[in-house]
Amino acid sequence: MAGEKRFRSALYEIDYKTGTIRLKNKVCPRCGRVMAFHKQPVPRWHCGYCGYVEYVRQ
């Protein structure tokens, strides 16, 4: 997915029955921005703004 463009609509889940929009990714607990999920080299959630990292336990 490196270098691949994503549309903003791919970042949200839309429930047409209830009329709600929900963010697919996590929100950073430190700064409140959207976090990115990385699979390599170790699965983790990372905030590019403040540098906060959450490692996924398997």
N, C-alpha and C positions, 0 to 999 in steps of 0.2 A: 504494500500500500504506500510505499515511499514515493513521494512525488505525485501521487494521485490526488486529483481535486475531488473534494466532497461538497455536495450542496448542503446548505443549512438545513434543508428539510430532512436530511439523513441523520441529523443530530437529535431529532425529536420524535416521540411516539404520539400519534394523534388518535384519540378515541372519539370517533364520530357519534357514537350513541350518547355519551355523556357530555360531549363538547369540551373535553379537557385536552390540554397539551402538556406532555411530560418530557423532561430531558432524559436522554438515554444514559449519558455518562454521569459519573459522580461529580459532586461539587466539593471543592477544596475546603476542609474545615478551618484552615489557617487564614486564607484570603478571600474565599467565597467565589472564586472563578472555576470554570469547568476544567476537569482533569482529563488527561489522556491515558488510555490503556496501552501498555507495551507488552509484547509477548517474549521478546528476545532481549538480552540473554536470560533474564528471569522475569516471570509474570509479575507486573506491578502497575499501580496507578501513580501517575506523576503529574505534578502541577508545574507547568513551564514558567509561570510567573514568579512564584515564591520558592520553588525548589522542593516542596513537600513531596514525600514518597511514601506510599503504602504498598508493602509487598504482599502478594496473594499467597496464602498458605494452601498447600495441596494435600 
